Amino acid sequence: MATKENDQIIKDNNCETKMGLPCVLDAFTIIFETGSISTKCCGELVGLGKVCHSALVKRTLENPLFKHLSPAKIIAKSIQTWNNCLALIDSPSPSA
């Protein structure tokens, strides 16, 4: 049931078309593995929107390939990544 709900959110909001593949991979890596995300990709992530971000992470967690991961840890990393990007994008640029 959750899968259909996330799929519907993703479809209704055109979530899969809002980020370029390099940034999708950046975001995926930082949330599901380890690493860092560029300022450019943070901008794309924030532009994606929190609803899309959450739905895409939850849908990925439903994939059997990721059943070995702790959903609580992934959701926490997802929220942390979102908050870090939001802070980065919202903070005034030193060159402004």
Residue frames relative to the residue before (quaternion, step in Angstrom):
aa qw qx qy qz dx dy dz
M 1.0000 0.0000 0.0000 0.0000 0.00 0.00 0.00
A 0.6506 0.5220 -0.3196 0.4496 3.58 0.93 -0.88
T 0.6091 0.5702 -0.3526 0.4237 3.56 1.05 -0.78
K 0.6688 0.4921 -0.3047 0.4667 3.58 0.88 -0.92
E 0.6271 0.5445 -0.3272 0.4508 3.56 1.01 -0.81
N 0.6830 0.4666 -0.2800 0.4872 3.60 0.87 -0.96
D 0.6322 0.5321 -0.3311 0.4556 3.59 0.96 -0.84
Q 0.6587 0.5117 -0.3070 0.4582 3.58 0.98 -0.86
I 0.6304 0.5211 -0.3242 0.4753 3.59 0.99 -0.85
I 0.6638 0.5126 -0.2956 0.4574 3.57 0.92 -0.98
K 0.6725 0.4906 -0.2880 0.4733 3.57 0.96 -0.91
D 0.6846 0.5124 -0.2871 0.4316 3.59 0.80 -1.04
N 0.7644 0.3629 -0.1804 0.5014 3.58 1.06 -0.75
N 0.3887 -0.7366 0.4645 0.3010 3.60 1.30 0.13
C 0.1170 0.8605 -0.4889 0.0821 3.58 1.10 0.74
E 0.6978 0.5086 -0.2882 0.4139 3.57 0.94 -0.83
T 0.6863 0.4711 -0.2893 0.4726 3.60 1.22 -0.13
K 0.5985 0.6402 -0.3316 0.3492 3.60 1.26 -0.18
M 0.7513 0.2875 -0.1932 0.5618 3.61 1.23 -0.21
G 0.4658 -0.6545 0.5162 0.2969 3.55 -1.12 0.68
L 0.6611 -0.5500 0.3442 0.3769 3.57 -1.12 0.66
P 0.6441 0.5151 -0.3655 0.4314 3.67 0.81 -0.76
C 0.6887 0.4650 -0.2842 0.4782 3.60 0.99 -0.78
V 0.5721 0.5541 -0.3793 0.4710 3.59 1.12 -0.60
L 0.6767 0.4885 -0.2897 0.4685 3.58 0.90 -0.94
D 0.6120 0.5451 -0.3362 0.4640 3.61 1.04 -0.77
A 0.6918 0.4749 -0.2728 0.4705 3.56 0.81 -1.06
F 0.6348 0.5328 -0.3287 0.4529 3.58 0.94 -0.88
T 0.6741 0.5164 -0.2977 0.4361 3.56 0.86 -1.00
I 0.6903 0.4758 -0.2979 0.4564 3.59 0.84 -0.90
I 0.6994 0.4637 -0.2760 0.4686 3.61 1.03 -0.74
F 0.7950 0.3316 -0.1621 0.4814 3.59 0.81 -0.98
E 0.7595 0.2390 -0.1632 0.5826 3.60 1.21 -0.30
T 0.5579 -0.5533 0.4266 0.4479 3.57 -0.37 -1.22
G 0.3914 0.7142 -0.5166 0.2642 3.56 -1.17 0.37
S 0.4429 -0.6586 0.5249 0.3075 3.52 -1.25 -0.45
I 0.3142 -0.7302 0.5789 0.1813 3.52 -1.28 0.40
S 0.4661 -0.6992 0.4700 0.2701 3.57 -0.91 0.90
T 0.6457 -0.5059 0.4003 0.4084 3.55 -1.27 0.36
K 0.6187 0.5486 -0.3374 0.4499 3.58 1.01 -0.83
C 0.7072 0.4516 -0.2661 0.4746 3.58 0.88 -0.96
C 0.5669 0.5564 -0.3837 0.4710 3.59 1.14 -0.51
G 0.6359 0.5323 -0.3167 0.4604 3.55 1.01 -0.85
E 0.6673 0.4842 -0.2979 0.4812 3.57 0.97 -0.85
L 0.6322 0.5371 -0.3290 0.4512 3.58 1.02 -0.81
V 0.6661 0.4814 -0.2940 0.4879 3.58 0.91 -0.92
G 0.6394 0.5257 -0.3141 0.4649 3.58 1.06 -0.77
L 0.5713 0.5917 -0.3578 0.4422 3.56 1.19 -0.61
G 0.3779 -0.7284 0.4794 0.3112 3.55 1.02 -0.85
K 0.5930 -0.6142 0.4001 0.3332 3.54 -1.12 0.74
V 0.6185 0.5538 -0.3521 0.4322 3.61 0.98 -0.77
C 0.6791 0.4712 -0.2823 0.4869 3.58 0.90 -0.96
H 0.6307 0.5505 -0.3309 0.4356 3.56 0.91 -0.92
S 0.6926 0.4794 -0.2739 0.4642 3.58 0.81 -1.03
A 0.6691 0.5067 -0.3034 0.4511 3.58 0.89 -0.93
L 0.6635 0.5016 -0.3069 0.4625 3.60 0.96 -0.84
V 0.6413 0.5055 -0.3251 0.4770 3.61 0.98 -0.80
K 0.6736 0.4937 -0.3017 0.4599 3.59 0.87 -0.93
R 0.6478 0.5083 -0.3282 0.4629 3.58 0.97 -0.79
T 0.6317 0.5234 -0.3331 0.4648 3.59 1.01 -0.77
L 0.6436 0.5299 -0.3182 0.4514 3.59 0.99 -0.81
E 0.6419 0.5310 -0.3246 0.4480 3.61 1.14 -0.56
N 0.5299 0.6247 -0.4071 0.4040 3.58 1.27 -0.30
P 0.5259 -0.6636 0.4309 0.3121 3.63 -0.82 0.96
L 0.5661 0.6079 -0.3822 0.4049 3.62 1.15 -0.50
F 0.7588 0.3677 -0.1830 0.5054 3.57 1.17 -0.58
K 0.3445 0.7785 -0.4725 0.2279 3.60 1.25 0.28
H 0.6162 0.5619 -0.3400 0.4346 3.59 1.21 -0.44
L 0.6106 0.5657 -0.3473 0.4318 3.61 1.23 -0.30
S 0.4717 -0.6482 0.5171 0.2999 3.54 -1.19 0.55
P 0.4100 -0.7265 0.4885 0.2561 3.62 -0.52 1.12
A 0.6312 0.5444 -0.3417 0.4342 3.61 0.97 -0.79
K 0.6664 0.4928 -0.3019 0.4712 3.60 0.97 -0.85
I 0.6619 0.5054 -0.3064 0.4611 3.57 0.95 -0.88
I 0.6403 0.5058 -0.3248 0.4782 3.61 0.95 -0.85
A 0.6457 0.5163 -0.3214 0.4617 3.60 0.96 -0.84
K 0.6669 0.4801 -0.3029 0.4827 3.62 0.95 -0.85
S 0.6098 0.5562 -0.3351 0.4545 3.55 1.10 -0.73
I 0.6745 0.4815 -0.2787 0.4853 3.58 0.92 -0.95
Q 0.6428 0.5209 -0.3174 0.4634 3.58 0.98 -0.87
T 0.6501 0.5085 -0.3117 0.4708 3.59 0.95 -0.88
W 0.6365 0.5289 -0.3173 0.4630 3.58 0.96 -0.91
N 0.6949 0.4815 -0.2767 0.4568 3.59 0.80 -1.04
N 0.6381 0.5210 -0.3252 0.4645 3.60 0.99 -0.80
C 0.6705 0.4906 -0.2957 0.4714 3.57 0.94 -0.90
L 0.6310 0.5364 -0.3285 0.4542 3.57 0.97 -0.85
A 0.6613 0.5001 -0.3006 0.4715 3.58 0.93 -0.90
L 0.6560 0.5199 -0.3035 0.4552 3.56 0.98 -0.88
I 0.7034 0.4629 -0.2600 0.4725 3.57 0.91 -0.94
D 0.6932 0.4858 -0.2750 0.4559 3.58 1.04 -0.78
S 0.6125 0.5604 -0.3680 0.4187 3.59 1.13 -0.52
P 0.5259 -0.6448 0.4395 0.3383 3.60 -0.96 0.77
S 0.4938 -0.6586 0.4913 0.2847 3.52 -1.06 0.81
P 0.5302 -0.6379 0.4461 0.3361 3.62 -0.96 0.79
S 0.6825 0.4853 -0.2910 0.4625 3.60 1.12 -0.57
A 0.5338 0.6530 -0.4029 0.3553 3.60 1.24 -0.17
